[in-house]
Structures are given as C-alpha cells and as structure tokens.
Amino acid sequence: MVAAPPAVVVLLVAGLLAGVVAGAVAALVVGGAVGALFSSRVWRGAEATVLGAVGAAPADEVTHARLFNLVEGLSLAAGVARPRLLVVRVPAANALSVGRDTRHSAVVATTGLLDRLNRIELEGVLAHELCHLRSGDVVPATMAAAAAHATWPGRLLAGRLVRRALDPRRELLADLAAAGLTRYPPGLTAALEKLAETGTEVPHAPAAVADLWFAAPSPGDDGLHPRLEARVEALREL
C-alpha cells in the first residue's frame, strides 16, 4: 500500500479542520438567529403569556369601580402610567403586576382581594404593585416568568430561572415603597394581617408565575415571598 504524500495528509487535515470550523460558525449563526427570534417572541408576548397563565380577565369599570379609582389616584402619585386592570375569579386574596415597559403593564387582583379588603387595605396592596412597576423590577420578573412558562425546558427550570432574575428583597422593598406612597403604613399592615388570616392560595397557580404574586399562591411556596408576619414586623418598624 502506497503511503499518501505528506502534502496530501496536510491538505486532508486542513480540510477537516476547515469543515469543523465552518460547521461551528454555522451552528453559532443559526443558534444566534433562533435565540434572537425566541427572545423577541418572549419579549413581545410576555405580558399576555403571564396574564393567560393566571386566567386574568379585564376588570369592569362599573363592577370594579373602587379598583379603578384607587389605581388612578395611586398612578398619579407614583408618576406612572395607569396600567391595565384585570381580575382573577378566585376566593383567595392576592394580586400581581406584570409589564415590559410603561405602555405594556397590568395589575391583577383576585376577586377575593377586592371583596375582603376595605378601601384603605386595598390601597396598600395596589400601591405595592404599582411600586413594582415604578421601580422597574417587574420587567425582568415578567420576562423570566414568561420564558419559563412558555417553553418545555423553561417549565423544568422555572423556579431557578425566575429567582435568578429577581432581587430577594423585592417584596420587602415594595412594601416599604408602598407605605411611602400611601403615607399610611397601617393600611398595608392591616392588609397583610388579614391575608395571613384568610389565605392567599390561588388554585392551579403555575409555578413559573408564583413569584410574581403579592403573597405566596401555594402552601408549599419556597420562592421569594417572605412570611406575611415578617413583612408586618418590617412595616411596624417605620
């Protein structure tokens, strides 16, 4: 058997290396394009994804007049555009906010929250959610939750993906900001105490969206929700 000339071997090796490099470059280009397309899709549909996941429906200006009046006044005081208002029809008292910018944001309240809290208590909870919108921390939270809920790999990694995007002090900071916005900390304190008594569990709450709620939506929640009692204590120290 005649041995191949060294030059031929070199050319073959060079050709293989060139093929590998070309393949890697092609994979990077295709992967980058797919990643950009996915990111764009998640970004545009993030708000709708989260709202659909929790089963939120538009609030009615007549039926939920108190909700509209409170958010209108709080939005002006906070210096943010009034978000869309939606409700989730469950007896538990809870709320959440989502958004990707000032024009695409929403505040969701459960019917249980609207029914059980008086005006001052409800104002404290809504102020908390508007402070999330004002601080901008709702944007990475919304994106992470939408990405986690919208994809199969995301659902497997939902908790880790969402929590990496959130500040562990997020809820406590929003509580303190809400107390400053309403200038009446006892309102939010009373709301937290009432929620501790009545419960905040939202049936079938998706794991990917759990950390967006005002309070833990499930008994086994191990996310970023401090105990309601700890939040009350923090407010009483003001």
N, C-alpha and C positions, 0 to 999 in steps of 0.2 A: 504494500500500500504506500503510495507516494505521499509524503508529508506536505501539507499546504505551506506555501511560502509565507514567511513572517508577515509580509506586507498584506497578504490576504487575511490572515488572522487578525491583524490590527484593524483592518477595514471592517471585518465582521463584528469585532468587539465595539468599535466606534459606532457602527450601525445600530447594534443592540442598545447601547447607551443612549444614542440619539432617540431611538424609539421609546425608551423608558421615560426620558425627559419630556418628549413630546406628549406622551400619554399622561404624565403627571401634570403638565401645563394644561392639557385639555380638560383633565379632571378638575383642576382648580378653577378654570374658566366656567365650566358647566356647573360645578358646585357653587361658585360665587353667584352665578346667574340665578340658580334655583333658590339660594339663600336670600338674595335680594328680592326675588319675587315673593317668597314666603313672608319676609319681613314687611314688605309693602302691603300684602294682603292682611296680615295680622294688624298692622297699624290702622288701616282704613276701617276694618271691621271690628276693632277691639271693643268699642262701647256696645255695639249691637250683640256681640258674642256674649259678653258678661250679662247684659240685660236679659237675653234669651235664656241663658243658663239658669238664672234665678226665677224665671217666669214672671218678669215685671210687665205691667200693662200701664198705659198712660193714665195719670190721675185726672179726675174730673174737676173742673174749676168750681162747680156748684157743690157736688158731694164732698169734695176735699178743699173747701174754701179756706179753712184755717191753715192748711198746709201751704197753699199758695200765698196767703197773706204774710205768714211768718217768713217764708223763704224770700219773698220780695223785699221785705224790710231788712233782713239779715244780709242779703246780697248787696244791697246799697251800702250798708255799714261796713261790710268786708271789702268792698271795692272790686267785686267780681260780677261777671255777667250772670243773670239768673239762669240756673241750669234747668234742663228738662226735669219734670217731676213725674215719677211713676210710683205705682204701688204693687205690692205682692200680697195676695189674699191668703194670709195665714194668721192664726190667732196669736202667735208669738210676737213679742215686742222687739223689733230690731230695725236696722236701717243700714244703708251703704251708699257710697258715692263712687262714680266711675268717670273717666274722662281722658282724652288725649290732647286737648287744648281747650281754650276758653270757649270756643264755639261748639265743641262736641263734649259736653259734660252732662251728667244727670245725677240726681239724688233720688234714692228709692227708699220708701218707708213701707213697713208692713201695716196691714190694716189693724193688727193687734196693737202696734205702737200708737197709731192715730186714735184708737178707741180708748186706750188705757191711760195715756198721759194727759195731764191738764196742759193748758197753754204754756205756762212757764217751763214745765218739764220738757215739753216737746220742743220749745225754742232752744233749750240747751243741747238736745241731741242734734237738731238740724244745724245749729251753729258749729258743732263738732264736725259734721260732714262738709260744711262749706269751708271750714278751715283746712280740710284736706285739699280741697280744690284750690284754695288761695296759696297754700304752700307749694303746690305742685307735686307733692309726694304721691298723689293719686295716679299720676301718669305712669311711672314705672310699675306701680302695683297693678294698674289696669292692663298694661302690656303683658306682664308676666302671667297674670291670670288668664288672659285671652289666649296666649300661646300655649299655656298648659292645658286649657280646656279644649282647644280646637284641634289638637293633634294626638295621635295614639301614643307616641313617645312622651309627649308633654303630660298626658294623664298619668303615666307611670312615674314621672318625676315632678308631679305637680307641687307637692309641698316644698321640695328643695328649690325648685325654680322660682316660686313666688317669694319664699322667705329670703332668698339671696337678693331680691330686688327691693326689699323693704327694710326700713330702719326699725330696729327692735323697740325704739322709744316712740314709734309712730302714734299709737293710740293715746299715750300719756301726754305727748306734746299737743295733740289735737284737743284733748280735754282742757289743758291749760289755756290754749289759744281761744277756745270757745268761751271759757269763763271770762276772758278779757273782752271778747267781742260782745257778749250779752251784758257785761258788767254786773252779773249776778250769779256767782258760783253756786249758791244754794239750789238754783234751778236745775242745773246738770247733776248736782249731787243727789237731789231727790229723785231724778230720773234713774240714775244708776241704782239707787237703793230699791226703787220699785221694780226695775228689771231683774234684780237679784232675787226678788220675791216671786215674781210672776213667770220668769223663764224667758230665754231668748232663742230657744231651739227652733230652727227652720227646717221642716221636713224635706228630705231629699236635697239638701243644700250640697252642690258639687264641691268636692274637696279643693279643686283649683281656685274656687272663688271664696273659700271660707274666710281667708284673712282680710277680705275687703269689708266684712260686716262690722258694724259698730261694736257688737259683742259676739262672743263665741256662738256660732249657729248650731253646734252639736255638743253633746255632753263630753265626748272624748276629744274635744279640740285641744291640740297641743301646739298651736301656732303662736301668733304674736299678740294674742289677747291677754293682757294682764287680768288678774282676778278683779271682778267688779268692786269688791271690798277694798282692794289696794288702790283702785282709781278714786274711790270715795275718800280714802285717807289722804291721798295726794291733794285733792281739791280742798280739803278742810285745813290744810297747812297754808293756804294762801292768805 
